[in-house]
């Protein structure tokens, strides 16, 4: 076999070789850059995930401790100045003792509650309330605050604040909003309700992440969809803007008139839709 013909122009052959070598070098650099880019992306992704995981762990703990510390200092600022110097440890210690005011406040409220349970305590409380009820302006403020405190703090009985979680169609049909059932509607509102509706429930619908604000609605019982979740679990959904969904039985049901009685539904049973 005869040898392949050689290129008669050595300069052109040398130029082709240089171009081929340059192309190989460029391809190698591209592969190296791509490999380094993928490695850097993986390292960045791992760093980001580790950072976010740490933030999820430390964030709630830090905020909780910060709020508790703020409450302790706020109570101390109110209670400690009222303590006699003899009974104030800050007088003897070279540093302030945090939490003393909170302990004294809890103890004092407990003692007042215990004293109010006997005959003498009830008499004193009744006399004080009678005096406040006869004072203009003050009686309105005191009466409203007392009713609110009794409703919020009470965990059983008719004065319980939020007894059940439900949903109502709001702001339009087939769009649902979480509500807290606060009680059965009574008085003039129930009597003058249009359409002959006599079985109304009073519900409170919080406005998203700002739970102290919301709407008070008077809804027919059959229009309320009762949920099996607790008040605390519903509060998590509202405070997180729907991000946190409690691990509960997510089924929704309308309580039928023929359903078995259940103590979890303090207002009886609604009607099937």
Secondary structure, 3 states (H helix, E strand, C coil): CCCCCCCCCHHHHHHHHHHHHHHHHHHHHHHHHHHHHHHHHHHHHHHHHHHHHHHHHHHHHHHHHHHHHHHHHHHHHHHHHHCCHHHCHHHCCCCCCCCHHHHHHHHHHHHHHHHCCCHHHHHHHHHHHHHHHCCCCHHHHHHHHHHHHHHHHCCCCCCCCCCEEEEEECCCCCCEEEEEEEEECCCHHHHCCHHHCCCEEEEEEEECCEEEEEEEEEEEHHHCEEECCCHHHHHHHHHCCCCCCCCCCCCEECCCCCCCCCCCCCCCCCCCC
